[in-house]
Structures are given as structure tokens and as C-alpha cells.
Amino acid sequence: MTNYIPISQTYIPDGMIDLGVGTPGFDLLAHDILRRAAEACFAKNDPTFLQYGTEQGNGYFRIVLANFLSRGYGFPVDPSTLFVTNGISNALDLICAFFTHPGDTIFVEEPSYFLALRIFRDHGLRLLPIQTDENGLIIEDLEEKLVKEQPKFLYIIPTFQNPGGHTLTQDRRDQLVQLSQEHDFLIVADEVYHFLNYSDKQIKPFAAYTDLETVISLSTFSKILAPGLRLGWIQAHPSKIKPLINNGLMDSGGGLNPFTSAIVLELLEAGDLDKNITTLIATYSSRLKVMDAALRRELPQAEFETPQGGFFFWVRLPGMDGGGLREKARAFNVGFRQGALFSSQGGMPDYVRLCYTFYDEEKIEAGIRRIRQCLEVFLK
Ligand SMILES: Cc1ncc(COP(=O)(O)O)c(C=O)c1O
């Protein structure tokens, strides 16, 4: 450890297979695509993109992004509804800053993305859990909580949820939107995994509802190009975009990512993002199948649904303590995330989250084998 110079958030000791990380594999970061795009951008000899950027994000970039989204979503996206961010984490932080006050109540799915929970806590928000099942958020539970509570917003990962893997059904999407209007709360939909769909099923994103003032859709290039870009976008009604543009942060620093968005614009125009997504889907589907088979073979006691997209298996090991198991697993050179991290209430102790996108097939099999070996010792 003494010689460890931090250069990436993803630090994994030599020999360890950490199925806990939730990032693209190093082999799948869009290095060549980005090199070509950067060369094309600099070859233009127009330094405008090195200047402070326009507050909402480069207008031409937003047009090109809107074209990509219109094709991908299957409905027209208006560039004036897009606001360029430094990724979803940044978008969540901005939404908390501009739409909430410390002490406000928000609703989160149980379980939810643990690092978003931390952002909400940083803003002094009170987190109330809404239960989920294999079809996503349970609307009856939401309705019950709405009788007593007035949340500022509901944070939801509607598609290939992190960690649960589930996707909210269309019926529930419609019901949720209806409730947001009746009870006047915002839906903050984190659509990070929307384009990583390994099934034939078309899913209508919450971006489709952003003509309403109660729906905000967030997305990012982190999982479809590279997290190091720190580039993403918010899609929302103009009334929600306005506070994001008119503030001191924008006055002083300008738009959030003029440099990177100018480079990504090049690869969007070249059609390279579509190609990259096709490659990722092929690679991740294969890794998913291998993890699915390994889990069934090595851990017959495990309870899980096979995900249809995204990054994760959410696995219940009945009677086990995920946190304790993780500690023991270090000795077997394998890692994962324990379920309790993803619960706003510290629940779900017998779950673990396993990521299948970071390692190749061989390492995934070896990782699951190591978990089995660890369990054998643990259970003795
Ligand atoms: C559900 C979810 N939201 C947001 C993020 C982070 O997105 P970004 O890199 O755009 O901040 C992740 C990354 O793991 C995620 O799983």
C-alpha cells in the first residue's frame, strides 16, 4: 500500500477479483473512439471549446445529443430540454442544491444506489424507503407513504436498477407519473442503464414524460463511453432547467463541461457511440450469461432474477450476513458489495451485489468459485 499512488477510483489489490466494483472494465473504456474524436476536435483549429462554455451546455452539442436520443428513445427530444452535466452524481447534487432544503423528505427505492444515498445525506435530506419487487417500485407502498408524507422528490432507477436489476413496468410508470401530478412531487429518474438493454423488449424512458413539470430524467456517458469523461445530461421541463442555469455556479464557471462535450460531439456525429453501445451489449450479455451459469452451478442456495440489462446481479444468500461474508471473502481474494449498503435503513443484510461488466468471463467464473469456497468455510 505504501507505494500506491491514487490515479483511479477503481483500486483493486493484485490477485483480488472484486465483483463489487460497478464500472466498465478497463478493456471496455472507449479509448480509441475518444482518441479519434479528440484528434478531430483539435484538427478544427477553433479554440472556442477551450473558452468558458454557455450555461446550459454547448448548443450544437445539445442538438447532436438530442438527435442521438431521439433515435435511441424512438421519440423526438428537444435540445432546449437538455442541460449538460458532469454526470449523474453531479446532476443529483445540483437537484438537491436547487430543489431541496436540509430537513426535507425524499423517497428512495429500497434498495437503491448507495452512493446516491450519500449525496442525499450530504444535503441533510430525510430518506424514506419505498419497497420494490421484481417489477420495480411498489405503487401501493408509495400511495400509503404519500398519505402521511410530502416528499420533495422520489429518486428512482427505473430500468435495470442498481442494485436490484429490475425494471419498472409500463403500468407502474404511468401510475407513478399520475401520482407525481396528484401529490405534487418530482420524479428524479436515473436512467443510467437505459441503453444497456440485452433483451428485445423496448422500454419507454422517463425522458418521455419530461413535458410534465414533475419529471426529471438523468443520464450519463459513464457506462456507455467512459466514467472519466464526467459528462452527462438532465432532460426536463424548462421550468426545471431554469434554476440550473440561473445561479452563481453558472455565473462564475459557465457551462459544466465545454471541453469534453466538444470531443464527444465528434464521436456522436461519426456514429461511434452507436457502435460502442453495440459492442458493449455483446460483451456484457456474454459476461452476464457466464455469471448466471456460474451462480447456478456454484451457489445453488442463491436466490436471484437473471438481469436483462445493466451491470448487476442482486443475490440473496438466505441466512447469511453479507457484511460478515465480505470480510471473510478477503482471505479468498474475492470481493462484492454487501446488501446493507444499498438500504437507506441498513436492512437487506442477506443480499450481495455482484457486477459482471468489469471482468472477463474467466475471472467471473473464478470469482464466483472463490465465493463458493469462502461460503463453504464460513458455513462450517
Ligand atoms: C444508478 C447509478 N447512478 C449514477 C451512477 C454514477 O453516474 P455518473 O458517473 O454519471 O456520476 C451510477 C454508477 O455506478 C449508477 O449505478
PDBQT file of the ligand as one rigid body, heavy atoms in Angstrom, charges set to zero:
ROOT
HETATM    1  C1  LIG A 401     -27.623   4.140 -10.638  1.00  0.00    +0.000 C 
HETATM    2  C2  LIG A 401     -26.394   4.940 -10.878  1.00  0.00    +0.000 A 
HETATM    3  N1  LIG A 401     -26.478   6.259 -10.961  1.00  0.00    +0.000 NA
HETATM    4  C3  LIG A 401     -25.391   7.026 -11.169  1.00  0.00    +0.000 A 
HETATM    5  C4  LIG A 401     -24.136   6.463 -11.303  1.00  0.00    +0.000 A 
HETATM    6  C5  LIG A 401     -22.960   7.366 -11.489  1.00  0.00    +0.000 C 
HETATM    7  O1  LIG A 401     -23.105   8.080 -12.672  1.00  0.00    +0.000 OA
HETATM    8  P1  LIG A 401     -22.064   9.209 -13.104  1.00  0.00    +0.000 P 
HETATM    9  O2  LIG A 401     -20.751   8.546 -13.374  1.00  0.00    +0.000 OA
HETATM   10  O3  LIG A 401     -22.676   9.787 -14.320  1.00  0.00    +0.000 OA
HETATM   11  O4  LIG A 401     -21.963  10.185 -11.987  1.00  0.00    +0.000 OA
HETATM   12  C6  LIG A 401     -24.008   5.075 -11.229  1.00  0.00    +0.000 A 
HETATM   13  C7  LIG A 401     -22.684   4.445 -11.327  1.00  0.00    +0.000 C 
HETATM   14  O5  LIG A 401     -22.466   3.355 -10.851  1.00  0.00    +0.000 OA
HETATM   15  C8  LIG A 401     -25.160   4.302 -11.012  1.00  0.00    +0.000 A 
HETATM   16  O6  LIG A 401     -25.109   2.974 -10.943  1.00  0.00    +0.000 OA
ENDROOT
TORSDOF 0
